[in-house]
Amino acid sequence: MNEVLALDVATVTGWAFGSVGTVAPSTSLEASAGISDPQPFSGVERIGSKELSDGQFFAKYESWLQDLIVVNGPDTILYEAPYISTDKHIKTARRLLGMAAITEKVASQMRIKVFEANNATVRKHFCGKGSAPRKDLKRLVQIECDRRGWIYADDNEADALALWDYAKACLAK
């Protein structure tokens, strides 16, 4: 069994944690509803705001990530690869790349396997479409979460659930 932590890293980070390698519903209610993919434990965390310096922001993210790992004990971390487009502000690009670097650093220090996944690949796997306007893709991910009966607070958590499902497909044997 592999315990996977999936991270949709951003100022508001979505995360999902659960075992991969099983497909049985976890409750009789899920089984009777025809749900074969129980929802992993998931949530969102606001890492910081624009008012924080980059150093404060990265320190807060690293501390939160270490705590999440200690509490859940994942064997593997999968995070969404930073998407840096020409229309992103330099501060946003710096923070996305920095969060990826910190994720890799913390995983290495804690001896956890770590991988990144392209969001188009994840969305293609999860909802059948990997390219479209961003808002449309985010809505498709939420529709697929709804179809599975998965509950999420926002698009960040829904994206993390899609990442976890992608990890499950890649790692489950």
C-alpha positions as CSV (number, residue, x, y, z in Angstrom):
1,M,0.0,0.0,0.0
2,N,1.3,3.4,-0.9
3,E,0.2,6.5,1.1
4,V,0.1,9.5,-1.3
5,L,-0.1,13.2,-0.6
6,A,-1.2,15.2,-3.6
7,L,-0.5,19.0,-3.6
8,D,-2.0,21.7,-5.9
9,V,0.6,24.3,-4.8
10,A,-0.3,28.0,-4.8
11,T,-1.1,30.7,-2.4
12,V,-4.2,28.7,-1.6
13,T,-2.9,25.1,-1.7
14,G,-5.2,22.2,-2.2
15,W,-4.1,18.8,-0.8
16,A,-5.4,15.3,-0.8
17,F,-4.0,12.3,1.2
18,G,-4.9,8.6,1.0
19,S,-3.9,5.1,0.2
20,V,-3.5,3.9,-3.3
21,G,-3.6,0.3,-4.3
22,T,-7.2,-0.5,-3.3
23,V,-10.4,0.2,-5.2
24,A,-13.0,-1.2,-2.7
25,P,-15.5,1.4,-1.3
26,S,-14.7,2.3,2.2
27,T,-18.3,2.3,3.5
28,S,-21.5,0.4,2.7
29,L,-23.1,3.7,1.8
30,E,-20.4,4.3,-0.9
31,A,-20.8,0.7,-2.1
32,S,-24.6,1.1,-2.4
33,A,-24.2,4.4,-4.3
34,G,-21.9,2.7,-6.8
35,I,-18.9,4.7,-5.7
36,S,-15.7,2.6,-6.3
37,D,-13.3,5.4,-5.5
38,P,-13.6,6.5,-1.8
39,Q,-12.6,10.1,-1.3
40,P,-9.2,10.6,0.2
41,F,-8.8,13.0,3.1
42,S,-8.4,16.5,1.6
43,G,-8.5,20.2,2.2
44,V,-7.1,23.6,1.4
45,E,-4.6,25.8,3.2
46,R,-4.1,29.5,2.6
47,I,-0.3,29.8,2.8
48,G,0.0,33.5,2.7
49,S,-1.0,36.7,1.2
50,K,0.6,39.3,-1.1
51,E,1.6,41.3,2.0
52,L,4.0,38.6,3.2
53,S,7.6,38.8,2.0
54,D,8.7,35.9,-0.2
55,G,10.9,34.7,2.7
56,Q,7.9,34.7,5.1
57,F,5.7,33.0,2.5
58,F,8.3,30.2,1.8
59,A,8.9,29.7,5.6
60,K,5.2,29.4,6.2
61,Y,4.7,26.9,3.3
62,E,7.7,24.7,4.5
63,S,6.4,24.6,8.1
64,W,2.9,23.7,7.0
65,L,4.1,21.0,4.6
66,Q,6.4,19.5,7.2
67,D,3.5,19.4,9.7
68,L,1.2,17.8,7.1
69,I,3.7,15.1,6.4
70,V,4.4,14.3,10.0
71,V,0.6,14.0,10.7
72,N,-0.2,11.9,7.6
73,G,3.1,10.0,6.9
74,P,3.0,9.7,3.1
75,D,5.3,7.4,1.2
76,T,4.9,9.5,-1.9
77,I,4.2,13.2,-2.7
78,L,2.8,14.3,-6.1
79,Y,2.6,18.0,-6.8
80,E,1.3,20.0,-9.7
81,A,4.2,21.2,-11.8
82,P,4.4,25.0,-11.8
83,Y,2.8,26.5,-14.9
84,I,4.6,29.7,-15.7
85,S,3.0,31.7,-18.6
86,T,4.1,35.0,-20.1
87,D,1.1,36.7,-18.5
88,K,2.0,35.7,-14.9
89,H,3.4,38.4,-12.6
90,I,7.1,37.7,-11.7
91,K,6.2,37.4,-8.0
92,T,3.6,34.7,-8.8
93,A,6.2,32.8,-10.9
94,R,8.8,33.1,-8.2
95,R,6.4,31.8,-5.6
96,L,5.2,28.8,-7.7
97,L,8.8,27.8,-8.5
98,G,9.8,28.3,-4.9
99,M,7.0,26.1,-3.6
100,A,8.0,23.4,-6.1
101,A,11.6,23.6,-4.8
102,I,10.6,23.5,-1.2
103,T,8.3,20.5,-1.8
104,E,11.3,18.7,-3.4
105,K,13.6,19.8,-0.5
106,V,11.3,18.7,2.3
107,A,10.5,15.4,0.6
108,S,14.2,14.7,0.1
109,Q,15.0,15.6,3.8
110,M,12.2,13.4,5.0
111,R,13.1,10.6,2.6
112,I,9.8,10.6,0.7
113,K,9.5,9.9,-3.0
114,V,8.4,13.0,-4.8
115,F,7.1,13.5,-8.4
116,E,5.6,16.4,-10.3
117,A,2.7,16.1,-12.8
118,N,1.7,18.4,-15.6
119,N,-1.8,19.7,-14.9
120,A,-2.9,19.0,-18.5
121,T,-2.0,15.4,-18.1
122,V,-3.8,15.1,-14.8
123,R,-6.9,16.8,-16.2
124,K,-6.9,14.6,-19.3
125,H,-6.7,11.5,-17.0
126,F,-9.4,12.8,-14.5
127,C,-12.0,14.4,-16.7
128,G,-11.0,13.5,-20.3
129,K,-9.9,16.9,-21.4
130,G,-6.5,18.5,-20.9
131,S,-6.6,21.7,-22.9
132,A,-9.3,24.4,-22.9
133,P,-9.7,27.7,-21.2
134,R,-8.5,27.5,-17.5
135,K,-12.0,28.2,-16.0
136,D,-13.5,25.5,-18.2
137,L,-11.0,22.9,-17.1
138,K,-11.4,23.8,-13.5
139,R,-15.2,23.4,-13.8
140,L,-14.7,20.0,-15.5
141,V,-12.6,18.8,-12.6
142,Q,-15.3,19.9,-10.2
143,I,-18.0,18.1,-12.2
144,E,-16.0,14.9,-12.1
145,C,-15.5,15.3,-8.3
146,D,-19.3,15.8,-8.0
147,R,-19.9,12.7,-10.2
148,R,-17.8,10.7,-7.7
149,G,-19.6,12.1,-4.7
150,W,-16.4,13.8,-3.6
151,I,-16.8,17.0,-1.5
152,Y,-14.4,19.9,-1.9
153,A,-14.2,23.4,-0.7
154,D,-13.0,25.1,-3.9
155,D,-11.2,24.5,-7.1
156,N,-7.8,24.1,-5.4
157,E,-9.1,21.1,-3.3
158,A,-10.8,19.7,-6.4
159,D,-7.5,19.9,-8.4
160,A,-5.7,18.2,-5.5
161,L,-8.3,15.4,-5.6
162,A,-7.7,15.0,-9.3
163,L,-3.9,14.8,-8.7
164,W,-4.4,12.2,-6.0
165,D,-6.5,10.1,-8.4
166,Y,-3.8,10.5,-11.1
167,A,-1.3,9.2,-8.6
168,K,-3.6,6.3,-7.7
169,A,-3.8,5.4,-11.4
170,C,0.0,5.6,-11.8
171,L,1.1,3.9,-8.6
172,A,-1.7,1.3,-7.9
173,K,-0.8,-2.2,-8.8
